[in-house]
Structure formats: structure tokens, C-alpha cells
Amino acid sequence: MKTIRRLIYREVVASVGFVAIGFLALFFFFDFVDELPNVGKGTVGSAYKMSQALGYVTLMIPNHLYELLPIAVLIGTIFVMARLAQSSEYTILRTSGLGPWRALRTLLGLGLIFTLLTFATGDYLAPVSDRTAQLLKARYEGRISIGQTGAWLKEKQPSRTYNVNVHALSPESEMRGVRIFEADSRGFLVAVTLAARGKFADDGSWTLLDVERSEFTTQGDLAKVERTRVPVFRWPTGISPEMVSVALLQPDRMSTIDLFQYIQHLDANGQTAQRYEIEFWRKVFYPLSCMVMVVLALPFAYLHFRTGGITNYVFGGVLIGISFFLLNNVFGYIGNLQNWWPWLTAASPGLIYSMFSLAAFGWLVLRR
């Protein structure tokens, strides 16, 4: 049995590796073509060079690997199972004692290995690589930002509520375009602080530079605005540099721990965390889809092939993988709009394909 397991593992790993390399090469080419218009832009001394574009595209590979690994597992495993069936090798393995349940346990063990690889890639390698890529590109653009307004954060203190906007973050972790809207316990705006730049102090506070502060007071029926300008302003806060950087990154590029901590921060300050909760549970369930994919590929070993018929089944595997990727994204958007339970939204694509794969396994393997 160890020989059979070694044979299947070797063939599947080689096939999955080949498919993954092919997908990554294709995405590398698309990303590089997308970066070519930016080459040569910037100041004379710090223009965006071809080597920097190649470095940026290379650093995006781990994120693509995380997204494509379950699809590569499906296509690679289908190819191996179908090829073994076409050459009658799988029939020989069945006569050697490889029953349906033993074959299922063998593939599930291999799927567990790919699950751990997917989790490690998405939770450790991809976030670090993506953050490094953003910093590399920020040296040419001069900032890290999302959209036109940047990142918004909220903090509640004993008698005040602060809504904070950071437009961008420099490669040196310096904040650009900081706006702080301060409200009292009744929700009335009492002060607005605008700062061109901001730094994170060692004690957790923010040191704001080139500050204009407007304070609003009421005297009877009259409202009074008092404006002051100071070169340096210290603001005590619990918003850490990690929270600002997390808010400036896309949720799907964050690690599970960062997502969990940011969700706790949003909940503590009364902000909606639906989008980040869905992404958190997707991070939990997405690696498990590798096990679903190997189960979905097992029935292909029990099909009867004509000459050249294997290509049709491999193409079908490609379509199934693409449909799973699309369904996973669609459920995320629908769950966010309809306010579904985050864990159910993230788990639904895997559950649907699990039922489909088990039904195919029961029909093609057990009944036939």
C-alpha cells in the first residue's frame, strides 16, 4: 500500500506543480504587461525602472499561488486520475487492493498536505510579500493609499469619539493627510484637527506635524470657531501602526491574525465588520477547499475513456475550478450586501462543492 500511495502522491504532486507553474507564468505575464505603462514614470532620480517592475510582479506571485492552488489541485488530480484510468493502471491498482474508501483516504491525506500549504501561503507568505510589493511601488509613487479618501478608523475614549482619516502612508511609515474629527458624548462635533504629516511615537501616541486645529464652542445661540496652528501636536490614541497599515490594505491580502485583531477593534468602536468577518472566515475555509477538490477528482478514475477523451475531462476540470473561484467571490459580495452570517457565507461554496463531489463519488464509484 505504501508503494501505491507513493505512486499516486508522486504523480499528483508533479501534475499539480506543473499546472500551478503554468498558471503563475500566465499571471506573471499579465501583471508585467499591466506594469509596463508605469515604467519610466516618476522623478528623474527615482523613476520606476524595469527591474522594479519585475520585482513588484515577482512579489505578487505568492498571492496568486494562494488563489490558484485549489484550482491547480483539482486540475492536476483530475489529469492523474483520468490518465491512470485511460491506461488501465487504475484497474490494476484496484485489483491490488485499492478500494474506493482506501483511495478516498489516500487522496484526503494528499489534500491535507495541500491544505496546509495553502494556509501557510495565504497566512504568512502572501501578506508579507504583498506588503513588500506595496512598499516597493510606494517608493516610486511616494505613498500607499486606497481610493481617493484613504483609510478611515474610529476610536472611542471615555468622553470623546474620534473619526480618523489617513490619506496615505509613506514607505517610511509616515502618515500623510491626517484628519481627526472629534465628537462629544452627545455626538456633536467639537473639534477638527488637520495635519499634513504624522508619525507614530514609541508610547503609542501620534505626533502630528504642521497642524491646524479648529475647536467649536457654543455661547447661547451663537456658535464660535477658534482656529489655531501649531507645528507639533501630540494626540494620545490606541490606534497602532498595524491598524493603519491594515486599513490601507485590501482585506483579502491580510493575514488571519491581522483580520481578527482588526475585527476586534471595529467591534470595540461600534463599527460594522461584516466585510472583514467574511474575509476572516474565507481565510479559514478556503484552504480546506483543496480537500474538496481531490474528492471531486476521484470519480474520474472510475470513468471509461476512449482514445483522446481525457482532454475533455481535463477541460471540464478547468471549468469546475473556474466556477468554484467565481462562486467563492460572488458569495462574498452577496453575503456582504444581504448581511448573511459571515461563516456561512464563506463556507457555502465549499459545502456546495463538497455535496457535489460526494454525490459524484457515490454515483460513479459506489453504485457503479
N, C-alpha and C positions, 0 to 999 in steps of 0.2 A: 504493500500500500504506500510505503514511503516513496518507492520508485514512481508510482503513478502520480502521487502528489507533486513530486519534484518535476515530473514531465509537464504537468498542467501548469504549475506555477511558472516554470521557465518560459513556456510558450506564451502565456498570458502577459507576464511582465514585459517580455520583449515586444509583444504586439502593442500593448498599451503605451510603452515608451516610444515606439515608432510613431503611433498616432499622435501622442502628445507633442513630440518634436515637430511633426508636420503642422499641427495647429499653431504652435508657438512661432514657428518660422513665418507662417502666413500673417499672424497678428503683428509680429515684429516688422514685417514689410509694410503693412498698413499704417502702423504707428510712425514708422520712419518717413513714409511719404507725407503723412499729416504734419510732421515736424519740419519738413523741408522749407515751407514758406517762411518760417521764423529764423532760418539760418542767415546770419549777416545783420540781423536787426540789433538794436541797442546802441549804446555809445561806442565811440571809436575804440576806447581802451578795454571795454567789456562787452564786445559784440558776441552774439550767440554763434558759437562755432560748430562745425560739423562734428567734431569729437564730442562736444557737449550734447548734441542731439543724439548721437549714438549711445552715449552714456545714459541719457534720460530714457531712451527707448529700451535699453537693456535692463534698467531698474524696474521697468513696468512688467517684465516677464513673470516674476513670482505672482503678481496679481492675476495675470491671465492664466497661469498654471492652476491657481486655486479655482477659478471659474470653470476651466475646461477639463479638469481631471475626472470628474464623474462621467462626462461625455466620452472622454478618451477610454475610460474603463469599460463603458458599455460597448463602444465600437470594437475595441481590441478584444474583449472577451467573446463577443458575437463572432468575430472573424475566426478566432481559435476554435470555438465550439463547432461552427459551421464547417471549417476545414477538416476537423477531425471526423465529423460525420460524413463529409463527402468522400474522404479517402478510406472510410470504413475502419479507421483506427479506433473510433469511439465504440464501435461494435465489439472490437477485440477487448477494449478496456472493460466493457460491460460483462463479457464472458469471463473476465479475470476477477470479477467480484466487485466492480464499481457500480453499485446500485444507485437508484435515484436519490435516496436520502444521504448516502455517503458522498455522492457527487455534490449535493447541495451543501453539506457540511464543509467539503473541501473548498468550494467557491466562497462560502461565507468567511472562512478563515483568511482567504486571499483578500476578500472585500474588507475585512477588518484592518488589514495592513494598509490598504489604500485609504481607508477612513482616517487612520492615524496620520498618514502622510498629508492628506487634505487638511486636516485640522492644524497640523504643525505649520503648513504653508500659509494658511489663511490667518492664523492667530499670532504667528511670530515672524515669519519671513516676509510676508506681503506688506504688513503695516510699516515695518522698518524700511523696507525697500521703497515703498511709496512715499514715505516721509522724506527719505533721502533724495528721491527724484524731484519732489516738490521744492526742496531746498536748493537743489542744483539748478532748476529752472528759475527759481526766485533770484538767483544771482544775476541772471540776465534781465528778468523783469523788474527786480528790485523789491518784490513783495510776494506774499502769499495771501490770496483773497478768494472769496466765493461770491460771485454775482457783483452787484453794484453797491450793496449795503454792508457787506462783510458779515461778521458773526454777531448774534445777539445773545446776551446772557442776562440772568436775573438773580438777584440775591436779596434775601430778607434779613434785616437786622432788627434788634428789639423795637425800635421806634421808627424805622425807616425802611423803605423798599427801593431798591436800585435796579434800574434797567440800563444795561451797559451795552454799548455798541463799539466793536473794534473793527475798523475798516479793513486792516491788513496787518500782517505780521512779517517783519523783515527776516532775512536769513540769520541775523544775529539775535533773533528772539526779541526784537524791539517792536512794540506796538505802534501802529500808525493810525491817525484819525480816531482818537478815543472820545466817545461821548457818554456821559453819565447823567441819567435822568433820575432825580431824587424825589420821592413822594413820601408824604407823612402817613400816619396810621389810618387816616380817612381816605387815602388815595389821591390827595391833592398834590399837584406839582409844587415843590418848594424851592428847587434849585436845579440848574443845568450846568454841567461842567464840560467844557470843550478843551481838548488838549491835542496839540499837533503830534506829540510822541509820548510814549510811556514805557517804563521799564519795570521789571519785577524785582522787588527788593528781597533780601535774604530772609527777612522776618515775615514774609507773606503779603506785605502791603504793596501798593503800586506807587511808583514815583512818576508823576506826570510832569511833563516839561512844556513850557510855553502855553500856559493855561489861561483861559478866560472863563470866569465863573459868574453866573447870573443867579441871584437869590430873589425870590418872590415873597413879598410880605403884604399883608392887608391892614389898613388903618381905617376902620369904619367901612364905608362903601368904596373906598379907594384902594387900588392895587398899586404897589410900589415895586419897582425893579431896581436892584442895586448890582452893578456890574464892576467886577474887579479883575485885574490882570496881574498874574504872578508868574515868575519864571519857573518856580518849582512848587508842586503841590503833592503832599503825601495823602494817599487815600487808603485807610485800613480796610481790607476785604479778605474774604475767604476764597475768592476765585483764583485758582492756581494757574500757572503757565500751561499745565497739561490740559486744563479745561478750555482755555482759549484756543490752543492748537487743535484740540479735538473738535471744537465748534467750527473751526475753519477747514476741517477735512470732511469728506463725504462719509456718511455712516457706514457704507459698505467697505470702506478702506480702513476701518478701525478694528482693533483687537477686541476680543470678548470682554476682557477686564476693563478696558477703557470705556466700552459701551455701558457696562454695568455701573461703573462709577459715575458716568455722566447721567445715566438714568436716575440714580440716587440723588444727584444734585438737582435735576429738574423736578423730581417729586418733592424734595425738601423745600423748593421755592415755588410750589404751586403751578408749575408749567406742564403742559402736555408732553408726554414722552412716547406717544403711540408709535411714531416713525422709528424711534431708536429702539423701542421694545421689540418691534417686528424684526428689525435688523439683528438684534441680540439673539432672538430665537432662531433666526435663519443661520446665524453663525453656529448655533448649537446643532441644528438638524441637517444642515447642508452636507457636512462630511459623511453623515450616515447614508446619504443617497448612493454612495459607492457600493454599499452592501445591497441596496435595491437593484442597482444596475447589473451586478453579477448574477443575481437571481433571475432577472429579466432575460439574461443571455443564455441561461442553462437550457431552456426548451429548444434552442436552435441546434443542440447536439442530437436531438431525437427526430429531426426532420429528415426526409429523404430527398436528396438533391439529384438533379440532372446535371449534365456537363455544363459548366459555366453558370449554373444557377446561384452560386454563392454570392456573386456580386449584387444580386437583387436584395438578398437578405442583409448584406453589409450596408447597402444604401438605406434599407429600412431601419437599420440600427442608427444610422446618421440622423434620419428624420425623427426617430424617437428621442434621441439625445437633444436635438434642437427643440423639439416640442416641450421636453422637460425644462430646459433652460428658460424658454419663453413663459411657460406656465408658472415657474417659480417667480419670475419678475412680475407677471400680471397679478398674481395673488398678493404680492407685496403692495402694489398700488391700490388694488380693490380693498384689501383689508384696512389700509390707512384711510381710505375715503369712507368706507362703511363702518369704521370703528369696530372691526371684528376683534376677537380675542387674539392678542399677538402670537401666543404659542400655537393656536390653531391655524392662524394664517400662514405661519412659517412651516408647519408640519403638513399641511394639506397636500401640496404637490407630492411629497414623499409617500404619504398614505395612499393617495390615488394610484401612484405607480406601483406601490407595494401590492395593493389588491390586484392590479392588472397582471403583475408578474406572477403572483401566486395562483391566479386563475389560469394563466397560460401554462404554468408548471403542472397544475392539477389535470388540465385537459390533455396536454400533449405528452406528459411524462407518465402520470399515474393511470389515467383511464385508457390510454393507447399503448 
